[in-house]
Amino acid sequence: MKPLHYIFSFLFIALTACINEPVNSNIPYKRVNFLIDTSLSGPDYKLHDGMGVMTRIYTEQRPASLSQKGSYGVSGVIVVRAIDNYLSAFDLCCPYEAEAQYALQNTGEGDFFLHCPHCGSEFEVGNGTGRACKGPATQPLKYYLVEHRGGERYHIHN
């Protein structure tokens, strides 16, 4: 009976240890940590709710104004107010290329899709999923947590 207990314990630990692994592990880990204010008088008002699909990109060169020493992932972070009116955050690193210099681009404010200028992959962000919709990439974008901090302030982090 005791060996069976050890086997179940080992299986439980092995299976639960992988729960927080990122979906696309080929993207290098880099810290993400910054705050945004989406109120109409805040610096990130373009992400205010009720305005449809809107996006805002944050990088070391274009940081969030509420975070003096923010961290912005591998290639920068795009925060999206999706069609469901929720905020989502994704790394701009293409999961197919998996290198910082291959940052995804959009064609204008509020775009529903991002594309990689190097491999041609496209990703759907307007619905908050970050799924690959045109290859060669098959993995979704690396996502980050968006935590409500009260009022219309949000903490984006990993």
C-alpha positions as CSV (number, residue, x, y, z in Angstrom):
1,M,0.0,0.0,0.0
2,K,2.8,2.4,0.8
3,P,4.5,2.1,-2.6
4,L,1.2,3.0,-4.3
5,H,1.0,6.1,-2.1
6,Y,4.4,7.2,-3.2
7,I,3.5,6.7,-6.9
8,F,0.4,8.8,-6.6
9,S,2.3,11.5,-4.7
10,F,5.0,11.6,-7.4
11,L,2.4,11.8,-10.2
12,F,0.5,14.6,-8.4
13,I,3.6,16.6,-7.9
14,A,4.8,16.0,-11.5
15,L,1.5,17.0,-13.0
16,T,0.8,20.1,-10.9
17,A,4.4,21.4,-11.3
18,C,3.6,22.0,-15.0
19,I,0.4,24.0,-14.5
20,N,2.0,27.5,-14.7
21,E,4.3,26.7,-17.7
22,P,3.7,29.2,-20.5
23,V,1.9,27.9,-23.6
24,N,4.7,28.9,-25.9
25,S,7.9,28.1,-24.0
26,N,10.1,29.0,-27.0
27,I,9.7,32.7,-26.1
28,P,12.5,33.6,-23.7
29,Y,11.4,34.6,-20.2
30,K,11.7,38.3,-19.5
31,R,10.1,40.2,-16.7
32,V,6.9,42.2,-17.3
33,N,5.8,44.7,-14.7
34,F,4.0,48.0,-15.2
35,L,0.9,50.0,-14.3
36,I,-1.6,51.7,-16.6
37,D,-4.5,54.1,-16.0
38,T,-7.4,53.8,-18.5
39,S,-9.6,56.5,-17.0
40,L,-10.6,59.3,-19.4
41,S,-8.2,61.7,-17.7
42,G,-5.4,59.0,-17.5
43,P,-2.4,58.6,-19.7
44,D,-3.8,55.4,-21.2
45,Y,-7.3,56.7,-22.0
46,K,-7.3,55.1,-25.4
47,L,-7.9,51.8,-23.6
48,H,-10.9,53.1,-21.7
49,D,-13.9,50.7,-21.8
50,G,-16.8,51.1,-24.1
51,M,-14.6,52.4,-27.0
52,G,-14.4,49.1,-29.0
53,V,-11.2,47.3,-29.9
54,M,-8.2,49.5,-29.0
55,T,-4.5,48.8,-28.5
56,R,-1.5,50.4,-26.9
57,I,2.1,49.3,-27.2
58,Y,4.5,49.7,-24.3
59,T,8.3,49.2,-24.7
60,E,11.5,50.5,-23.0
61,Q,11.4,53.4,-25.5
62,R,7.7,54.0,-25.0
63,P,7.1,53.1,-21.4
64,A,3.9,53.3,-19.4
65,S,3.7,56.7,-17.7
66,L,2.7,55.3,-14.3
67,S,5.8,53.0,-14.1
68,Q,9.1,54.8,-13.9
69,K,11.1,51.5,-14.0
70,G,8.7,49.2,-15.8
71,S,9.7,46.0,-17.5
72,Y,8.2,45.2,-21.0
73,G,8.9,41.6,-22.0
74,V,11.0,40.4,-24.9
75,S,9.9,42.7,-27.7
76,G,7.5,45.0,-25.9
77,V,3.9,44.4,-24.7
78,I,0.6,45.2,-26.5
79,V,-2.4,45.8,-24.2
80,V,-5.7,45.3,-26.0
81,R,-9.2,46.4,-25.0
82,A,-10.9,43.5,-26.8
83,I,-14.4,43.2,-28.3
84,D,-15.6,41.6,-25.0
85,N,-14.5,44.9,-23.2
86,Y,-11.7,43.1,-21.2
87,L,-8.1,44.0,-21.2
88,S,-5.5,41.4,-22.5
89,A,-1.7,41.8,-22.7
90,F,0.6,40.0,-25.1
91,D,4.3,40.0,-25.8
92,L,5.2,41.4,-29.3
93,C,7.8,38.7,-29.9
94,C,6.8,36.4,-32.7
95,P,6.4,32.9,-31.3
96,Y,7.7,31.4,-34.6
97,E,10.9,33.5,-34.7
98,A,11.3,33.7,-30.8
99,E,13.9,36.5,-30.9
100,A,13.5,40.1,-29.7
101,Q,14.3,41.7,-33.0
102,Y,11.2,40.1,-34.7
103,A,8.6,42.3,-33.1
104,L,5.0,42.1,-34.3
105,Q,3.5,45.1,-35.8
106,N,0.0,46.5,-36.4
107,T,-1.1,48.7,-39.1
108,G,-2.8,51.4,-37.0
109,E,-4.5,52.1,-33.7
110,G,-7.2,49.6,-32.8
111,D,-6.3,46.9,-35.2
112,F,-7.7,43.5,-34.7
113,F,-4.6,41.6,-36.0
114,L,-0.8,41.8,-35.6
115,H,1.6,40.5,-38.1
116,C,5.3,39.5,-38.2
117,P,7.1,41.4,-40.9
118,H,9.8,38.7,-41.0
119,C,7.8,35.4,-41.3
120,G,4.4,36.7,-42.3
121,S,2.5,35.1,-39.4
122,E,-0.7,36.8,-38.2
123,F,-2.3,36.8,-34.8
124,E,-5.7,37.8,-33.7
125,V,-5.7,40.1,-30.7
126,G,-9.0,42.0,-31.0
127,N,-10.8,39.1,-29.4
128,G,-8.3,38.8,-26.6
129,T,-6.9,35.4,-27.6
130,G,-3.6,36.1,-29.4
131,R,-4.2,33.0,-31.5
132,A,-2.2,32.4,-34.7
133,C,-4.5,32.7,-37.7
134,K,-1.9,32.6,-40.5
135,G,1.3,30.6,-40.5
136,P,4.0,29.6,-40.3
137,A,3.4,30.2,-36.6
138,T,1.1,27.8,-34.9
139,Q,1.5,28.9,-31.2
140,P,-0.5,31.8,-29.8
141,L,1.2,34.9,-28.5
142,K,2.7,34.8,-25.0
143,Y,0.2,36.4,-22.7
144,Y,0.6,38.3,-19.5
145,L,-1.7,38.9,-16.5
146,V,-3.8,42.0,-16.3
147,E,-4.8,42.6,-12.7
148,H,-7.4,45.2,-11.8
149,R,-6.0,47.5,-9.1
150,G,-9.1,49.6,-8.4
151,G,-10.7,52.5,-10.3
152,E,-9.4,52.2,-13.8
153,R,-5.8,51.2,-12.9
154,Y,-4.3,47.9,-14.0
155,H,-1.1,46.0,-13.3
156,I,0.4,44.1,-16.2
157,H,2.8,41.4,-15.1
158,N,4.1,37.9,-15.4
